[in-house]
Amino acid sequence: MTAGAGRLAGRIAVVTGASRGFGRAVAVDLAREGAHVICVARTVGGLEETDDLIRAAGGQATLVPLDLRDFDKIDQLGATLYGRYGRTDILVGNAATMGALQPLAQAKPAEWQQIFDLNVTANYRLIRIFDPLLRASDAGRAVFVTTGLARVDRPYFGPYAASKAALERMAQDYAREVEITPVRVNLFDPGILRTRMRAAAYPGEDPQTVPTPESVAPALVDLCLPGEGRNGTIITQ
């Protein structure tokens, strides 16, 4: 599909954690559908690889090397995008960290803080700064990536699961707050995927038995379409 064509032609999309895995797959699919994708991640090399894939798909991207735990830089990103585009049409909060699998009582406070800083607080800061940009769009769409661990009991995943439960509550409350606006906010649970995070949690698993991020990303992209009417929903794969 050529640049400027597709269901998201002319839309401005921001994707966090876009340097690999599911975030990269989503960024490429958004670009393939015509969106100009602002790819945010810490790793410059990974962002450049994502950019290569987007260009190969006929899309366009802007690369933003950024550690989302540097919260003030999120504000600067929002201000820059407002100055350049005056709006943001799509926000995908994908970046996350799982931390070590261990009994909750053994998790160090610093580890807990790192997980919540990225999985919860960074997404709050994104909501805070991007809310006026999404409202400036004729169909602002925010999608936050979650996990079934937020809704089931599973030992050794405590900090990660708790952070995703907090993300779900925060995103659904935000969805209720924007009901009378053109903004729609949803959560997307991709299920198990062939990612580095999955391999770290299940090192003995055969990755060939696990779905690829590319096979699931189109379902999230559908939530970013201007015609999407769902709000405050958790979509699971």
DRENSEGU-582640 format. One record per residue (C-alpha): residue number from 1; residue in three letters; chain; x, y, z. Coordinates in pm, whole numbers, plus 50000, padded with zeros to 5 digits. Layout:
# DRENSEGU-582640
<node><n>NUM</n><res>ALA</res><chain>A</chain><u>X</u><v>Y</v><w>Z</w></node>
...
***
This chain:
# DRENSEGU-582640
<node><n>1</n><res>MET</res><chain>A</chain><u>50000</u><v>50000</v><w>50000</w></node>
<node><n>2</n><res>THR</res><chain>A</chain><u>50151</u><v>50337</v><w>49906</w></node>
<node><n>3</n><res>ALA</res><chain>A</chain><u>50198</u><v>50631</v><w>50143</w></node>
<node><n>4</n><res>GLY</res><chain>A</chain><u>49885</u><v>50844</v><w>50162</w></node>
<node><n>5</n><res>ALA</res><chain>A</chain><u>49655</u><v>50549</v><w>50094</w></node>
<node><n>6</n><res>GLY</res><chain>A</chain><u>49481</u><v>50324</v><w>50342</w></node>
<node><n>7</n><res>ARG</res><chain>A</chain><u>49216</u><v>50351</v><w>50610</w></node>
<node><n>8</n><res>LEU</res><chain>A</chain><u>49433</u><v>50582</v><w>50823</w></node>
<node><n>9</n><res>ALA</res><chain>A</chain><u>49565</u><v>50811</v><w>50552</w></node>
<node><n>10</n><res>GLY</res><chain>A</chain><u>49667</u><v>51147</v><w>50696</w></node>
<node><n>11</n><res>ARG</res><chain>A</chain><u>49636</u><v>51037</v><w>51059</w></node>
<node><n>12</n><res>ILE</res><chain>A</chain><u>49909</u><v>51105</v><w>51316</w></node>
<node><n>13</n><res>ALA</res><chain>A</chain><u>49982</u><v>50806</v><w>51540</w></node>
<node><n>14</n><res>VAL</res><chain>A</chain><u>50211</u><v>50772</v><w>51842</w></node>
<node><n>15</n><res>VAL</res><chain>A</chain><u>50328</u><v>50421</v><w>51942</w></node>
<node><n>16</n><res>THR</res><chain>A</chain><u>50539</u><v>50358</v><w>52251</w></node>
<node><n>17</n><res>GLY</res><chain>A</chain><u>50769</u><v>50059</v><w>52274</w></node>
<node><n>18</n><res>ALA</res><chain>A</chain><u>50795</u><v>50064</v><w>51896</w></node>
<node><n>19</n><res>SER</res><chain>A</chain><u>51152</u><v>49932</v><w>51868</w></node>
<node><n>20</n><res>ARG</res><chain>A</chain><u>51062</u><v>49562</v><w>51876</w></node>
<node><n>21</n><res>GLY</res><chain>A</chain><u>50794</u><v>49300</v><w>51938</w></node>
<node><n>22</n><res>PHE</res><chain>A</chain><u>50429</u><v>49393</v><w>51942</w></node>
<node><n>23</n><res>GLY</res><chain>A</chain><u>50492</u><v>49768</v><w>51938</w></node>
<node><n>24</n><res>ARG</res><chain>A</chain><u>50697</u><v>49736</v><w>51621</w></node>
<node><n>25</n><res>ALA</res><chain>A</chain><u>50430</u><v>49522</v><w>51453</w></node>
<node><n>26</n><res>VAL</res><chain>A</chain><u>50159</u><v>49776</v><w>51542</w></node>
<node><n>27</n><res>ALA</res><chain>A</chain><u>50370</u><v>50068</v><w>51419</w></node>
<node><n>28</n><res>VAL</res><chain>A</chain><u>50431</u><v>49897</v><w>51085</w></node>
<node><n>29</n><res>ASP</res><chain>A</chain><u>50063</u><v>49812</v><w>51039</w></node>
<node><n>30</n><res>LEU</res><chain>A</chain><u>49953</u><v>50167</v><w>51125</w></node>
<node><n>31</n><res>ALA</res><chain>A</chain><u>50198</u><v>50301</v><w>50869</w></node>
<node><n>32</n><res>ARG</res><chain>A</chain><u>50083</u><v>50046</v><w>50612</w></node>
<node><n>33</n><res>GLU</res><chain>A</chain><u>49731</u><v>50184</v><w>50662</w></node>
<node><n>34</n><res>GLY</res><chain>A</chain><u>49854</u><v>50536</v><w>50582</w></node>
<node><n>35</n><res>ALA</res><chain>A</chain><u>49924</u><v>50687</v><w>50925</w></node>
<node><n>36</n><res>HIS</res><chain>A</chain><u>50240</u><v>50885</v><w>50992</w></node>
<node><n>37</n><res>VAL</res><chain>A</chain><u>50377</u><v>50700</v><w>51293</w></node>
<node><n>38</n><res>ILE</res><chain>A</chain><u>50573</u><v>50862</v><w>51576</w></node>
<node><n>39</n><res>CYS</res><chain>A</chain><u>50779</u><v>50567</v><w>51699</w></node>
<node><n>40</n><res>VAL</res><chain>A</chain><u>50887</u><v>50603</v><w>52062</w></node>
<node><n>41</n><res>ALA</res><chain>A</chain><u>51137</u><v>50374</v><w>52236</w></node>
<node><n>42</n><res>ARG</res><chain>A</chain><u>51468</u><v>50378</v><w>52422</w></node>
<node><n>43</n><res>THR</res><chain>A</chain><u>51673</u><v>50183</v><w>52168</w></node>
<node><n>44</n><res>VAL</res><chain>A</chain><u>51793</u><v>50379</v><w>51865</w></node>
<node><n>45</n><res>GLY</res><chain>A</chain><u>51902</u><v>50069</v><w>51674</w></node>
<node><n>46</n><res>GLY</res><chain>A</chain><u>51564</u><v>49905</v><w>51724</w></node>
<node><n>47</n><res>LEU</res><chain>A</chain><u>51383</u><v>50220</v><w>51613</w></node>
<node><n>48</n><res>GLU</res><chain>A</chain><u>51590</u><v>50231</v><w>51299</w></node>
<node><n>49</n><res>GLU</res><chain>A</chain><u>51498</u><v>49870</v><w>51223</w></node>
<node><n>50</n><res>THR</res><chain>A</chain><u>51131</u><v>49959</v><w>51269</w></node>
<node><n>51</n><res>ASP</res><chain>A</chain><u>51176</u><v>50255</v><w>51035</w></node>
<node><n>52</n><res>ASP</res><chain>A</chain><u>51325</u><v>50026</v><w>50771</w></node>
<node><n>53</n><res>LEU</res><chain>A</chain><u>51019</u><v>49800</v><w>50790</w></node>
<node><n>54</n><res>ILE</res><chain>A</chain><u>50782</u><v>50097</v><w>50771</w></node>
<node><n>55</n><res>ARG</res><chain>A</chain><u>50960</u><v>50237</v><w>50466</w></node>
<node><n>56</n><res>ALA</res><chain>A</chain><u>50955</u><v>49894</v><w>50303</w></node>
<node><n>57</n><res>ALA</res><chain>A</chain><u>50577</u><v>49891</v><w>50358</w></node>
<node><n>58</n><res>GLY</res><chain>A</chain><u>50545</u><v>50228</v><w>50186</w></node>
<node><n>59</n><res>GLY</res><chain>A</chain><u>50486</u><v>50420</v><w>50509</w></node>
<node><n>60</n><res>GLN</res><chain>A</chain><u>50640</u><v>50713</v><w>50693</w></node>
<node><n>61</n><res>ALA</res><chain>A</chain><u>50767</u><v>50745</v><w>51050</w></node>
<node><n>62</n><res>THR</res><chain>A</chain><u>50936</u><v>50983</v><w>51287</w></node>
<node><n>63</n><res>LEU</res><chain>A</chain><u>51174</u><v>50822</v><w>51536</w></node>
<node><n>64</n><res>VAL</res><chain>A</chain><u>51182</u><v>50947</v><w>51896</w></node>
<node><n>65</n><res>PRO</res><chain>A</chain><u>51447</u><v>50788</v><w>52120</w></node>
<node><n>66</n><res>LEU</res><chain>A</chain><u>51295</u><v>50837</v><w>52466</w></node>
<node><n>67</n><res>ASP</res><chain>A</chain><u>51294</u><v>50663</v><w>52802</w></node>
<node><n>68</n><res>LEU</res><chain>A</chain><u>50932</u><v>50701</v><w>52912</w></node>
<node><n>69</n><res>ARG</res><chain>A</chain><u>51046</u><v>50699</v><w>53275</w></node>
<node><n>70</n><res>ASP</res><chain>A</chain><u>51194</u><v>51040</v><w>53203</w></node>
<node><n>71</n><res>PHE</res><chain>A</chain><u>50849</u><v>51186</v><w>53255</w></node>
<node><n>72</n><res>ASP</res><chain>A</chain><u>50926</u><v>51547</v><w>53163</w></node>
<node><n>73</n><res>LYS</res><chain>A</chain><u>51036</u><v>51429</v><w>52818</w></node>
<node><n>74</n><res>ILE</res><chain>A</chain><u>50682</u><v>51299</v><w>52762</w></node>
<node><n>75</n><res>ASP</res><chain>A</chain><u>50555</u><v>51653</v><w>52816</w></node>
<node><n>76</n><res>GLN</res><chain>A</chain><u>50815</u><v>51783</v><w>52572</w></node>
<node><n>77</n><res>LEU</res><chain>A</chain><u>50706</u><v>51527</v><w>52312</w></node>
<node><n>78</n><res>GLY</res><chain>A</chain><u>50344</u><v>51634</v><w>52345</w></node>
<node><n>79</n><res>ALA</res><chain>A</chain><u>50437</u><v>52001</v><w>52309</w></node>
<node><n>80</n><res>THR</res><chain>A</chain><u>50647</u><v>51925</v><w>52001</w></node>
<node><n>81</n><res>LEU</res><chain>A</chain><u>50367</u><v>51733</v><w>51832</w></node>
<node><n>82</n><res>TYR</res><chain>A</chain><u>50118</u><v>52006</v><w>51914</w></node>
<node><n>83</n><res>GLY</res><chain>A</chain><u>50347</u><v>52264</v><w>51758</w></node>
<node><n>84</n><res>ARG</res><chain>A</chain><u>50400</u><v>52054</v><w>51445</w></node>
<node><n>85</n><res>TYR</res><chain>A</chain><u>50057</u><v>51899</v><w>51388</w></node>
<node><n>86</n><res>GLY</res><chain>A</chain><u>49813</u><v>52064</v><w>51629</w></node>
<node><n>87</n><res>ARG</res><chain>A</chain><u>49665</u><v>51725</v><w>51715</w></node>
<node><n>88</n><res>THR</res><chain>A</chain><u>49727</u><v>51355</v><w>51763</w></node>
<node><n>89</n><res>ASP</res><chain>A</chain><u>49480</u><v>51111</v><w>51613</w></node>
<node><n>90</n><res>ILE</res><chain>A</chain><u>49607</u><v>50785</v><w>51764</w></node>
<node><n>91</n><res>LEU</res><chain>A</chain><u>49794</u><v>50700</v><w>52085</w></node>
<node><n>92</n><res>VAL</res><chain>A</chain><u>49907</u><v>50341</v><w>52145</w></node>
<node><n>93</n><res>GLY</res><chain>A</chain><u>50048</u><v>50285</v><w>52495</w></node>
<node><n>94</n><res>ASN</res><chain>A</chain><u>50239</u><v>49964</v><w>52443</w></node>
<node><n>95</n><res>ALA</res><chain>A</chain><u>50573</u><v>50001</v><w>52625</w></node>
<node><n>96</n><res>ALA</res><chain>A</chain><u>50596</u><v>49784</v><w>52936</w></node>
<node><n>97</n><res>THR</res><chain>A</chain><u>50835</u><v>49588</v><w>53154</w></node>
<node><n>98</n><res>MET</res><chain>A</chain><u>50767</u><v>49266</v><w>53341</w></node>
<node><n>99</n><res>GLY</res><chain>A</chain><u>51057</u><v>49249</v><w>53583</w></node>
<node><n>100</n><res>ALA</res><chain>A</chain><u>51186</u><v>48934</v><w>53745</w></node>
<node><n>101</n><res>LEU</res><chain>A</chain><u>50948</u><v>48647</v><w>53818</w></node>
<node><n>102</n><res>GLN</res><chain>A</chain><u>50966</u><v>48594</v><w>54193</w></node>
<node><n>103</n><res>PRO</res><chain>A</chain><u>50752</u><v>48576</v><w>54507</w></node>
<node><n>104</n><res>LEU</res><chain>A</chain><u>50593</u><v>48912</v><w>54575</w></node>
<node><n>105</n><res>ALA</res><chain>A</chain><u>50750</u><v>48932</v><w>54921</w></node>
<node><n>106</n><res>GLN</res><chain>A</chain><u>51095</u><v>48908</v><w>54762</w></node>
<node><n>107</n><res>ALA</res><chain>A</chain><u>51048</u><v>49188</v><w>54509</w></node>
<node><n>108</n><res>LYS</res><chain>A</chain><u>51274</u><v>49482</v><w>54587</w></node>
<node><n>109</n><res>PRO</res><chain>A</chain><u>51110</u><v>49825</v><w>54623</w></node>
<node><n>110</n><res>ALA</res><chain>A</chain><u>51325</u><v>49960</v><w>54341</w></node>
<node><n>111</n><res>GLU</res><chain>A</chain><u>51205</u><v>49684</v><w>54108</w></node>
<node><n>112</n><res>TRP</res><chain>A</chain><u>50843</u><v>49753</v><w>54199</w></node>
<node><n>113</n><res>GLN</res><chain>A</chain><u>50894</u><v>50124</v><w>54133</w></node>
<node><n>114</n><res>GLN</res><chain>A</chain><u>51055</u><v>50065</v><w>53793</w></node>
<node><n>115</n><res>ILE</res><chain>A</chain><u>50764</u><v>49849</v><w>53681</w></node>
<node><n>116</n><res>PHE</res><chain>A</chain><u>50498</u><v>50095</v><w>53796</w></node>
<node><n>117</n><res>ASP</res><chain>A</chain><u>50690</u><v>50392</v><w>53656</w></node>
<node><n>118</n><res>LEU</res><chain>A</chain><u>50677</u><v>50249</v><w>53304</w></node>
<node><n>119</n><res>ASN</res><chain>A</chain><u>50355</u><v>50046</v><w>53305</w></node>
<node><n>120</n><res>VAL</res><chain>A</chain><u>50136</u><v>50292</v><w>53495</w></node>
<node><n>121</n><res>THR</res><chain>A</chain><u>50284</u><v>50635</v><w>53558</w></node>
<node><n>122</n><res>ALA</res><chain>A</chain><u>50423</u><v>50680</v><w>53206</w></node>
<node><n>123</n><res>ASN</res><chain>A</chain><u>50079</u><v>50602</v><w>53064</w></node>
<node><n>124</n><res>TYR</res><chain>A</chain><u>49919</u><v>50851</v><w>53304</w></node>
<node><n>125</n><res>ARG</res><chain>A</chain><u>50168</u><v>51111</v><w>53182</w></node>
<node><n>126</n><res>LEU</res><chain>A</chain><u>50080</u><v>51023</v><w>52823</w></node>
<node><n>127</n><res>ILE</res><chain>A</chain><u>49709</u><v>51064</v><w>52898</w></node>
<node><n>128</n><res>ARG</res><chain>A</chain><u>49776</u><v>51392</v><w>53076</w></node>
<node><n>129</n><res>ILE</res><chain>A</chain><u>49972</u><v>51552</v><w>52791</w></node>
<node><n>130</n><res>PHE</res><chain>A</chain><u>49798</u><v>51389</v><w>52494</w></node>
<node><n>131</n><res>ASP</res><chain>A</chain><u>49438</u><v>51440</v><w>52607</w></node>
<node><n>132</n><res>PRO</res><chain>A</chain><u>49409</u><v>51787</v><w>52448</w></node>
<node><n>133</n><res>LEU</res><chain>A</chain><u>49580</u><v>51661</v><w>52130</w></node>
<node><n>134</n><res>LEU</res><chain>A</chain><u>49339</u><v>51368</v><w>52102</w></node>
<node><n>135</n><res>ARG</res><chain>A</chain><u>49045</u><v>51600</v><w>52162</w></node>
<node><n>136</n><res>ALA</res><chain>A</chain><u>49174</u><v>51821</v><w>51880</w></node>
<node><n>137</n><res>SER</res><chain>A</chain><u>49131</u><v>51527</v><w>51641</w></node>
<node><n>138</n><res>ASP</res><chain>A</chain><u>48797</u><v>51457</v><w>51479</w></node>
<node><n>139</n><res>ALA</res><chain>A</chain><u>48831</u><v>51096</v><w>51600</w></node>
<node><n>140</n><res>GLY</res><chain>A</chain><u>49099</u><v>51061</v><w>51866</w></node>
<node><n>141</n><res>ARG</res><chain>A</chain><u>49179</u><v>50700</v><w>51953</w></node>
<node><n>142</n><res>ALA</res><chain>A</chain><u>49381</u><v>50578</v><w>52253</w></node>
<node><n>143</n><res>VAL</res><chain>A</chain><u>49463</u><v>50210</v><w>52297</w></node>
<node><n>144</n><res>PHE</res><chain>A</chain><u>49658</u><v>50069</v><w>52590</w></node>
<node><n>145</n><res>VAL</res><chain>A</chain><u>49809</u><v>49722</v><w>52578</w></node>
<node><n>146</n><res>THR</res><chain>A</chain><u>49723</u><v>49501</v><w>52873</w></node>
<node><n>147</n><res>THR</res><chain>A</chain><u>49739</u><v>49134</v><w>52971</w></node>
<node><n>148</n><res>GLY</res><chain>A</chain><u>49508</u><v>48868</v><w>53109</w></node>
<node><n>149</n><res>LEU</res><chain>A</chain><u>49736</u><v>48853</v><w>53414</w></node>
<node><n>150</n><res>ALA</res><chain>A</chain><u>49561</u><v>49170</v><w>53533</w></node>
<node><n>151</n><res>ARG</res><chain>A</chain><u>49243</u><v>48966</v><w>53579</w></node>
<node><n>152</n><res>VAL</res><chain>A</chain><u>49361</u><v>48621</v><w>53695</w></node>
<node><n>153</n><res>ASP</res><chain>A</chain><u>49554</u><v>48485</v><w>53994</w></node>
<node><n>154</n><res>ARG</res><chain>A</chain><u>49905</u><v>48380</v><w>53891</w></node>
<node><n>155</n><res>PRO</res><chain>A</chain><u>50196</u><v>48345</v><w>54135</w></node>
<node><n>156</n><res>TYR</res><chain>A</chain><u>50530</u><v>48521</v><w>54074</w></node>
<node><n>157</n><res>PHE</res><chain>A</chain><u>50390</u><v>48786</v><w>53839</w></node>
<node><n>158</n><res>GLY</res><chain>A</chain><u>50274</u><v>49013</v><w>54124</w></node>
<node><n>159</n><res>PRO</res><chain>A</chain><u>50425</u><v>49356</v><w>54038</w></node>
<node><n>160</n><res>TYR</res><chain>A</chain><u>50362</u><v>49319</v><w>53664</w></node>
<node><n>161</n><res>ALA</res><chain>A</chain><u>50005</u><v>49194</v><w>53711</w></node>
<node><n>162</n><res>ALA</res><chain>A</chain><u>49928</u><v>49467</v><w>53963</w></node>
<node><n>163</n><res>SER</res><chain>A</chain><u>50063</u><v>49733</v><w>53730</w></node>
<node><n>164</n><res>LYS</res><chain>A</chain><u>49845</u><v>49612</v><w>53443</w></node>
<node><n>165</n><res>ALA</res><chain>A</chain><u>49540</u><v>49599</v><w>53669</w></node>
<node><n>166</n><res>ALA</res><chain>A</chain><u>49610</u><v>49961</v><w>53760</w></node>
<node><n>167</n><res>LEU</res><chain>A</chain><u>49648</u><v>50048</v><w>53391</w></node>
<node><n>168</n><res>GLU</res><chain>A</chain><u>49311</u><v>49891</v><w>53310</w></node>
<node><n>169</n><res>ARG</res><chain>A</chain><u>49136</u><v>50081</v><w>53586</w></node>
<node><n>170</n><res>MET</res><chain>A</chain><u>49298</u><v>50408</v><w>53482</w></node>
<node><n>171</n><res>ALA</res><chain>A</chain><u>49220</u><v>50366</v><w>53112</w></node>
<node><n>172</n><res>GLN</res><chain>A</chain><u>48859</u><v>50269</v><w>53172</w></node>
<node><n>173</n><res>ASP</res><chain>A</chain><u>48806</u><v>50565</v><w>53403</w></node>
<node><n>174</n><res>TYR</res><chain>A</chain><u>48957</u><v>50791</v><w>53136</w></node>
<node><n>175</n><res>ALA</res><chain>A</chain><u>48721</u><v>50637</v><w>52880</w></node>
<node><n>176</n><res>ARG</res><chain>A</chain><u>48422</u><v>50736</v><w>53093</w></node>
<node><n>177</n><res>GLU</res><chain>A</chain><u>48556</u><v>51092</v><w>53118</w></node>
<node><n>178</n><res>VAL</res><chain>A</chain><u>48572</u><v>51139</v><w>52740</w></node>
<node><n>179</n><res>GLU</res><chain>A</chain><u>48241</u><v>50972</v><w>52650</w></node>
<node><n>180</n><res>ILE</res><chain>A</chain><u>48085</u><v>51294</v><w>52520</w></node>
<node><n>181</n><res>THR</res><chain>A</chain><u>48390</u><v>51381</v><w>52306</w></node>
<node><n>182</n><res>PRO</res><chain>A</chain><u>48512</u><v>51229</v><w>51976</w></node>
<node><n>183</n><res>VAL</res><chain>A</chain><u>48783</u><v>51043</v><w>52171</w></node>
<node><n>184</n><res>ARG</res><chain>A</chain><u>48756</u><v>50667</v><w>52227</w></node>
<node><n>185</n><res>VAL</res><chain>A</chain><u>48976</u><v>50480</v><w>52475</w></node>
<node><n>186</n><res>ASN</res><chain>A</chain><u>49015</u><v>50103</v><w>52484</w></node>
<node><n>187</n><res>LEU</res><chain>A</chain><u>49244</u><v>49830</v><w>52613</w></node>
<node><n>188</n><res>PHE</res><chain>A</chain><u>49389</u><v>49553</v><w>52399</w></node>
<node><n>189</n><res>ASP</res><chain>A</chain><u>49502</u><v>49217</v><w>52535</w></node>
<node><n>190</n><res>PRO</res><chain>A</chain><u>49699</u><v>49043</v><w>52258</w></node>
<node><n>191</n><res>GLY</res><chain>A</chain><u>49728</u><v>48714</v><w>52446</w></node>
<node><n>192</n><res>ILE</res><chain>A</chain><u>50049</u><v>48515</v><w>52431</w></node>
<node><n>193</n><res>LEU</res><chain>A</chain><u>50293</u><v>48636</v><w>52165</w></node>
<node><n>194</n><res>ARG</res><chain>A</chain><u>50636</u><v>48542</v><w>52040</w></node>
<node><n>195</n><res>THR</res><chain>A</chain><u>50823</u><v>48828</v><w>52208</w></node>
<node><n>196</n><res>ARG</res><chain>A</chain><u>51136</u><v>48876</v><w>52415</w></node>
<node><n>197</n><res>MET</res><chain>A</chain><u>50922</u><v>48929</v><w>52725</w></node>
<node><n>198</n><res>ARG</res><chain>A</chain><u>50743</u><v>48598</v><w>52669</w></node>
<node><n>199</n><res>ALA</res><chain>A</chain><u>51072</u><v>48415</v><w>52616</w></node>
<node><n>200</n><res>ALA</res><chain>A</chain><u>51207</u><v>48554</v><w>52944</w></node>
<node><n>201</n><res>ALA</res><chain>A</chain><u>50899</u><v>48431</v><w>53134</w></node>
<node><n>202</n><res>TYR</res><chain>A</chain><u>50886</u><v>48090</v><w>52966</w></node>
<node><n>203</n><res>PRO</res><chain>A</chain><u>51241</u><v>48002</v><w>52856</w></node>
<node><n>204</n><res>GLY</res><chain>A</chain><u>51158</u><v>47637</v><w>52785</w></node>
<node><n>205</n><res>GLU</res><chain>A</chain><u>50871</u><v>47714</v><w>52548</w></node>
<node><n>206</n><res>ASP</res><chain>A</chain><u>50908</u><v>47644</v><w>52178</w></node>
<node><n>207</n><res>PRO</res><chain>A</chain><u>50862</u><v>47987</v><w>52019</w></node>
<node><n>208</n><res>GLN</res><chain>A</chain><u>50727</u><v>47829</v><w>51700</w></node>
<node><n>209</n><res>THR</res><chain>A</chain><u>50415</u><v>47729</v><w>51895</w></node>
<node><n>210</n><res>VAL</res><chain>A</chain><u>50339</u><v>48091</v><w>51989</w></node>
<node><n>211</n><res>PRO</res><chain>A</chain><u>50164</u><v>48344</v><w>51761</w></node>
<node><n>212</n><res>THR</res><chain>A</chain><u>50377</u><v>48622</v><w>51615</w></node>
<node><n>213</n><res>PRO</res><chain>A</chain><u>50313</u><v>48989</v><w>51698</w></node>
<node><n>214</n><res>GLU</res><chain>A</chain><u>50249</u><v>49049</v><w>51329</w></node>
<node><n>215</n><res>SER</res><chain>A</chain><u>49956</u><v>48807</v><w>51332</w></node>
<node><n>216</n><res>VAL</res><chain>A</chain><u>49776</u><v>49000</v><w>51605</w></node>
<node><n>217</n><res>ALA</res><chain>A</chain><u>49866</u><v>49364</v><w>51535</w></node>
<node><n>218</n><res>PRO</res><chain>A</chain><u>49589</u><v>49420</v><w>51275</w></node>
<node><n>219</n><res>ALA</res><chain>A</chain><u>49324</u><v>49365</v><w>51544</w></node>
<node><n>220</n><res>LEU</res><chain>A</chain><u>49466</u><v>49654</v><w>51747</w></node>
<node><n>221</n><res>VAL</res><chain>A</chain><u>49489</u><v>49873</v><w>51438</w></node>
<node><n>222</n><res>ASP</res><chain>A</chain><u>49115</u><v>49824</v><w>51386</w></node>
<node><n>223</n><res>LEU</res><chain>A</chain><u>49060</u><v>49996</v><w>51724</w></node>
<node><n>224</n><res>CYS</res><chain>A</chain><u>49235</u><v>50304</v><w>51585</w></node>
<node><n>225</n><res>LEU</res><chain>A</chain><u>48997</u><v>50357</v><w>51295</w></node>
<node><n>226</n><res>PRO</res><chain>A</chain><u>48781</u><v>50671</v><w>51296</w></node>
<node><n>227</n><res>GLY</res><chain>A</chain><u>48469</u><v>50456</v><w>51275</w></node>
<node><n>228</n><res>GLU</res><chain>A</chain><u>48548</u><v>50256</v><w>51589</w></node>
<node><n>229</n><res>GLY</res><chain>A</chain><u>48272</u><v>50319</v><w>51842</w></node>
<node><n>230</n><res>ARG</res><chain>A</chain><u>48373</u><v>50104</v><w>52139</w></node>
<node><n>231</n><res>ASN</res><chain>A</chain><u>48489</u><v>50288</v><w>52449</w></node>
<node><n>232</n><res>GLY</res><chain>A</chain><u>48625</u><v>50155</v><w>52778</w></node>
<node><n>233</n><res>THR</res><chain>A</chain><u>48635</u><v>49799</v><w>52643</w></node>
<node><n>234</n><res>ILE</res><chain>A</chain><u>48900</u><v>49531</v><w>52695</w></node>
<node><n>235</n><res>ILE</res><chain>A</chain><u>48945</u><v>49351</v><w>52364</w></node>
<node><n>236</n><res>THR</res><chain>A</chain><u>49113</u><v>49011</v><w>52401</w></node>
<node><n>237</n><res>GLN</res><chain>A</chain><u>49267</u><v>48784</v><w>52139</w></node>
***
